[in-house]
Amino acid sequence: MSVTIVARCHPELEGLLPLPVQSRRALPDWLKPMPSEVTSEMLGGDTVRTLKQCPPVLDAFAIGIMLPLVCDLVAKDGEIS
């Protein structure tokens, strides 16, 4: 089964807004060096799995769509600016 997704925007914004991309083509830079498991001091030194082993995250990166923003967002102290 093939699905076609059409992204549209106001004609005056064409060329200004970044186009959507398949998630697998826009993996974040921090993902590759992230370990699959880490030691958690909060859990008494037990080994825990990271996002690299989380099925919903893996699905999102494998078959999802990224909608790039036109500016950077900063999340700090419970606020986004």
Distance bins in CASP14 RR format, pairs under 12 A and 6 or more apart:
PFRMAT RR
TARGET T0000
AUTHOR 0000-0000-0000
RMODE 2
METHOD distances of the structure
MODEL  1
3 63 0 0 0 0 1 0 0 0 0 0 0
3 64 0 0 0 0 0 1 0 0 0 0 0
3 65 0 0 0 0 0 1 0 0 0 0 0
5 19 0 0 0 0 0 1 0 0 0 0 0
5 20 1 0 0 1 0 0 0 0 0 0 0
5 21 0 0 0 0 0 1 0 0 0 0 0
5 22 0 0 0 0 1 0 0 0 0 0 0
5 63 0 0 0 0 0 1 0 0 0 0 0
5 64 0 0 0 0 1 0 0 0 0 0 0
5 65 1 0 0 1 0 0 0 0 0 0 0
5 67 0 0 0 0 0 1 0 0 0 0 0
6 19 0 0 0 0 0 1 0 0 0 0 0
6 20 0 0 0 0 0 1 0 0 0 0 0
6 65 0 0 0 0 0 1 0 0 0 0 0
7 13 0 0 0 0 0 1 0 0 0 0 0
7 14 0 0 0 0 0 1 0 0 0 0 0
7 17 0 0 0 0 1 0 0 0 0 0 0
7 18 0 0 0 0 0 1 0 0 0 0 0
7 19 1 0 0 1 0 0 0 0 0 0 0
7 20 1 0 1 0 0 0 0 0 0 0 0
7 21 0 0 0 0 0 1 0 0 0 0 0
7 22 0 0 0 0 0 1 0 0 0 0 0
7 65 0 0 0 0 1 0 0 0 0 0 0
7 66 0 0 0 0 0 1 0 0 0 0 0
7 67 0 0 0 0 1 0 0 0 0 0 0
7 68 0 0 0 0 0 1 0 0 0 0 0
8 14 0 0 0 0 1 0 0 0 0 0 0
8 17 0 0 0 0 0 1 0 0 0 0 0
8 19 0 0 0 0 0 1 0 0 0 0 0
8 20 0 0 0 0 0 1 0 0 0 0 0
9 15 0 0 0 0 1 0 0 0 0 0 0
9 16 0 0 0 0 1 0 0 0 0 0 0
9 17 1 0 1 0 0 0 0 0 0 0 0
9 18 0 0 0 0 0 1 0 0 0 0 0
9 19 0 0 0 0 1 0 0 0 0 0 0
9 20 0 0 0 0 0 1 0 0 0 0 0
9 67 0 0 0 0 0 1 0 0 0 0 0
9 70 0 0 0 0 0 1 0 0 0 0 0
10 16 0 0 0 0 1 0 0 0 0 0 0
10 17 0 0 0 0 1 0 0 0 0 0 0
11 17 0 0 0 0 0 1 0 0 0 0 0
13 19 0 0 0 0 0 1 0 0 0 0 0
13 70 0 0 0 0 1 0 0 0 0 0 0
15 70 0 0 0 0 0 1 0 0 0 0 0
16 70 1 0 0 1 0 0 0 0 0 0 0
16 71 0 0 0 0 0 1 0 0 0 0 0
17 67 0 0 0 0 1 0 0 0 0 0 0
17 68 0 0 0 0 1 0 0 0 0 0 0
17 69 0 0 0 0 1 0 0 0 0 0 0
17 70 1 0 0 1 0 0 0 0 0 0 0
17 71 0 0 0 0 0 1 0 0 0 0 0
18 26 0 0 0 0 0 1 0 0 0 0 0
18 66 0 0 0 0 1 0 0 0 0 0 0
18 67 0 0 0 0 1 0 0 0 0 0 0
18 68 1 1 0 0 0 0 0 0 0 0 0
18 69 1 0 0 1 0 0 0 0 0 0 0
18 70 1 0 0 1 0 0 0 0 0 0 0
18 71 0 0 0 0 0 1 0 0 0 0 0
19 25 0 0 0 0 0 1 0 0 0 0 0
19 26 0 0 0 0 0 1 0 0 0 0 0
19 65 0 0 0 0 0 1 0 0 0 0 0
19 66 0 0 0 0 1 0 0 0 0 0 0
19 67 0 0 0 0 1 0 0 0 0 0 0
19 68 1 0 0 1 0 0 0 0 0 0 0
19 70 0 0 0 0 0 1 0 0 0 0 0
20 26 0 0 0 0 1 0 0 0 0 0 0
20 64 0 0 0 0 1 0 0 0 0 0 0
20 65 1 0 1 0 0 0 0 0 0 0 0
20 66 1 0 0 1 0 0 0 0 0 0 0
20 67 1 0 1 0 0 0 0 0 0 0 0
20 68 1 0 0 1 0 0 0 0 0 0 0
20 69 0 0 0 0 0 1 0 0 0 0 0
21 27 0 0 0 0 0 1 0 0 0 0 0
21 61 0 0 0 0 0 1 0 0 0 0 0
21 64 0 0 0 0 1 0 0 0 0 0 0
21 65 1 0 0 1 0 0 0 0 0 0 0
21 66 1 0 1 0 0 0 0 0 0 0 0
21 67 0 0 0 0 1 0 0 0 0 0 0
21 68 1 0 0 1 0 0 0 0 0 0 0
22 60 0 0 0 0 0 1 0 0 0 0 0
22 61 0 0 0 0 1 0 0 0 0 0 0
22 62 0 0 0 0 1 0 0 0 0 0 0
22 63 0 0 0 0 1 0 0 0 0 0 0
22 64 1 0 0 1 0 0 0 0 0 0 0
22 65 1 0 0 1 0 0 0 0 0 0 0
22 66 1 0 0 1 0 0 0 0 0 0 0
22 67 0 0 0 0 0 1 0 0 0 0 0
23 31 0 0 0 0 0 1 0 0 0 0 0
23 57 0 0 0 0 0 1 0 0 0 0 0
23 58 0 0 0 0 0 1 0 0 0 0 0
23 59 0 0 0 0 1 0 0 0 0 0 0
23 60 1 0 0 1 0 0 0 0 0 0 0
23 61 1 0 1 0 0 0 0 0 0 0 0
23 62 1 0 0 1 0 0 0 0 0 0 0
23 63 1 0 0 1 0 0 0 0 0 0 0
23 64 1 0 1 0 0 0 0 0 0 0 0
23 65 1 0 0 1 0 0 0 0 0 0 0
23 66 1 0 1 0 0 0 0 0 0 0 0
23 67 0 0 0 0 0 1 0 0 0 0 0
23 68 0 0 0 0 0 1 0 0 0 0 0
24 31 0 0 0 0 0 1 0 0 0 0 0
24 58 0 0 0 0 0 1 0 0 0 0 0
24 59 0 0 0 0 0 1 0 0 0 0 0
24 60 0 0 0 0 0 1 0 0 0 0 0
24 61 1 0 0 1 0 0 0 0 0 0 0
24 62 1 0 1 0 0 0 0 0 0 0 0
24 63 1 0 0 1 0 0 0 0 0 0 0
24 64 1 0 0 1 0 0 0 0 0 0 0
24 65 0 0 0 0 0 1 0 0 0 0 0
24 66 0 0 0 0 1 0 0 0 0 0 0
25 61 0 0 0 0 0 1 0 0 0 0 0
25 62 0 0 0 0 0 1 0 0 0 0 0
25 63 0 0 0 0 0 1 0 0 0 0 0
25 64 0 0 0 0 0 1 0 0 0 0 0
25 65 0 0 0 0 0 1 0 0 0 0 0
25 66 0 0 0 0 1 0 0 0 0 0 0
25 68 0 0 0 0 0 1 0 0 0 0 0
26 60 0 0 0 0 0 1 0 0 0 0 0
26 61 0 0 0 0 1 0 0 0 0 0 0
26 64 0 0 0 0 1 0 0 0 0 0 0
26 65 0 0 0 0 1 0 0 0 0 0 0
26 66 1 0 1 0 0 0 0 0 0 0 0
26 67 0 0 0 0 1 0 0 0 0 0 0
26 68 1 0 0 1 0 0 0 0 0 0 0
27 33 0 0 0 0 0 1 0 0 0 0 0
27 34 0 0 0 0 0 1 0 0 0 0 0
27 51 0 0 0 0 0 1 0 0 0 0 0
27 52 0 0 0 0 0 1 0 0 0 0 0
27 57 0 0 0 0 0 1 0 0 0 0 0
27 58 0 0 0 0 0 1 0 0 0 0 0
27 60 0 0 0 0 0 1 0 0 0 0 0
27 61 1 0 0 1 0 0 0 0 0 0 0
27 62 0 0 0 0 0 1 0 0 0 0 0
27 64 0 0 0 0 0 1 0 0 0 0 0
27 66 0 0 0 0 1 0 0 0 0 0 0
28 34 0 0 0 0 1 0 0 0 0 0 0
28 51 0 0 0 0 0 1 0 0 0 0 0
28 52 0 0 0 0 0 1 0 0 0 0 0
28 57 0 0 0 0 0 1 0 0 0 0 0
28 60 0 0 0 0 0 1 0 0 0 0 0
28 61 0 0 0 0 1 0 0 0 0 0 0
28 66 0 0 0 0 1 0 0 0 0 0 0
28 68 0 0 0 0 0 1 0 0 0 0 0
30 50 0 0 0 0 0 1 0 0 0 0 0
30 51 0 0 0 0 1 0 0 0 0 0 0
30 52 0 0 0 0 0 1 0 0 0 0 0
31 50 0 0 0 0 1 0 0 0 0 0 0
31 51 1 0 0 1 0 0 0 0 0 0 0
31 52 1 0 0 1 0 0 0 0 0 0 0
31 54 0 0 0 0 0 1 0 0 0 0 0
31 57 0 0 0 0 1 0 0 0 0 0 0
31 58 0 0 0 0 0 1 0 0 0 0 0
31 60 0 0 0 0 0 1 0 0 0 0 0
31 61 1 0 0 1 0 0 0 0 0 0 0
32 52 0 0 0 0 1 0 0 0 0 0 0
32 61 0 0 0 0 0 1 0 0 0 0 0
33 50 0 0 0 0 0 1 0 0 0 0 0
33 52 0 0 0 0 0 1 0 0 0 0 0
34 49 0 0 0 0 0 1 0 0 0 0 0
34 50 1 0 1 0 0 0 0 0 0 0 0
34 51 1 0 0 1 0 0 0 0 0 0 0
34 52 1 0 1 0 0 0 0 0 0 0 0
34 53 0 0 0 0 0 1 0 0 0 0 0
34 54 0 0 0 0 0 1 0 0 0 0 0
34 57 0 0 0 0 0 1 0 0 0 0 0
34 61 0 0 0 0 0 1 0 0 0 0 0
35 47 0 0 0 0 0 1 0 0 0 0 0
35 48 0 0 0 0 0 1 0 0 0 0 0
35 49 0 0 0 0 1 0 0 0 0 0 0
35 50 1 0 0 1 0 0 0 0 0 0 0
35 51 0 0 0 0 0 1 0 0 0 0 0
35 52 1 0 0 1 0 0 0 0 0 0 0
35 53 0 0 0 0 0 1 0 0 0 0 0
36 47 0 0 0 0 1 0 0 0 0 0 0
36 48 0 0 0 0 0 1 0 0 0 0 0
36 49 1 0 0 1 0 0 0 0 0 0 0
36 50 1 0 0 1 0 0 0 0 0 0 0
36 51 0 0 0 0 1 0 0 0 0 0 0
36 52 1 0 1 0 0 0 0 0 0 0 0
36 53 1 0 1 0 0 0 0 0 0 0 0
36 54 0 0 0 0 0 1 0 0 0 0 0
36 58 0 0 0 0 0 1 0 0 0 0 0
37 45 0 0 0 0 0 1 0 0 0 0 0
37 46 0 0 0 0 0 1 0 0 0 0 0
37 47 1 0 1 0 0 0 0 0 0 0 0
37 48 1 0 0 1 0 0 0 0 0 0 0
37 49 1 0 1 0 0 0 0 0 0 0 0
37 50 1 0 0 1 0 0 0 0 0 0 0
37 51 0 0 0 0 0 1 0 0 0 0 0
37 52 0 0 0 0 1 0 0 0 0 0 0
37 53 1 0 0 1 0 0 0 0 0 0 0
38 45 0 0 0 0 1 0 0 0 0 0 0
38 46 0 0 0 0 1 0 0 0 0 0 0
38 47 1 0 0 1 0 0 0 0 0 0 0
38 48 1 0 0 1 0 0 0 0 0 0 0
38 49 0 0 0 0 1 0 0 0 0 0 0
38 50 1 0 1 0 0 0 0 0 0 0 0
38 51 0 0 0 0 0 1 0 0 0 0 0
38 52 0 0 0 0 0 1 0 0 0 0 0
38 53 0 0 0 0 0 1 0 0 0 0 0
39 45 1 0 1 0 0 0 0 0 0 0 0
39 46 1 0 0 1 0 0 0 0 0 0 0
39 47 1 0 1 0 0 0 0 0 0 0 0
39 48 1 0 0 1 0 0 0 0 0 0 0
39 49 0 0 0 0 0 1 0 0 0 0 0
39 50 0 0 0 0 0 1 0 0 0 0 0
40 46 1 0 1 0 0 0 0 0 0 0 0
40 47 1 0 0 1 0 0 0 0 0 0 0
40 48 1 0 1 0 0 0 0 0 0 0 0
40 49 0 0 0 0 0 1 0 0 0 0 0
40 50 0 0 0 0 0 1 0 0 0 0 0
41 47 0 0 0 0 0 1 0 0 0 0 0
41 48 0 0 0 0 0 1 0 0 0 0 0
42 48 0 0 0 0 1 0 0 0 0 0 0
43 49 0 0 0 0 0 1 0 0 0 0 0
47 53 0 0 0 0 0 1 0 0 0 0 0
48 54 0 0 0 0 0 1 0 0 0 0 0
49 55 0 0 0 0 0 1 0 0 0 0 0
49 57 0 0 0 0 0 1 0 0 0 0 0
49 58 0 0 0 0 0 1 0 0 0 0 0
50 57 0 0 0 0 1 0 0 0 0 0 0
50 58 0 0 0 0 0 1 0 0 0 0 0
51 57 1 0 1 0 0 0 0 0 0 0 0
51 58 0 0 0 0 1 0 0 0 0 0 0
51 59 0 0 0 0 0 1 0 0 0 0 0
51 60 0 0 0 0 0 1 0 0 0 0 0
51 61 0 0 0 0 1 0 0 0 0 0 0
52 58 1 0 0 1 0 0 0 0 0 0 0
52 61 0 0 0 0 1 0 0 0 0 0 0
54 60 0 0 0 0 1 0 0 0 0 0 0
54 61 0 0 0 0 1 0 0 0 0 0 0
55 61 0 0 0 0 0 1 0 0 0 0 0
55 62 0 0 0 0 0 1 0 0 0 0 0
55 63 0 0 0 0 0 1 0 0 0 0 0
56 62 0 0 0 0 0 1 0 0 0 0 0
56 63 0 0 0 0 0 1 0 0 0 0 0
56 64 0 0 0 0 0 1 0 0 0 0 0
57 63 0 0 0 0 0 1 0 0 0 0 0
57 64 0 0 0 0 0 1 0 0 0 0 0
58 64 0 0 0 0 0 1 0 0 0 0 0
60 66 0 0 0 0 1 0 0 0 0 0 0
69 80 0 0 0 0 0 1 0 0 0 0 0
71 80 0 0 0 0 0 1 0 0 0 0 0
71 81 0 0 0 0 0 1 0 0 0 0 0
72 80 0 0 0 0 0 1 0 0 0 0 0
72 81 0 0 0 0 1 0 0 0 0 0 0
73 79 0 0 0 0 0 1 0 0 0 0 0
73 80 1 0 1 0 0 0 0 0 0 0 0
73 81 1 0 0 1 0 0 0 0 0 0 0
74 80 1 0 0 1 0 0 0 0 0 0 0
74 81 1 0 1 0 0 0 0 0 0 0 0
75 81 0 0 0 0 1 0 0 0 0 0 0
END
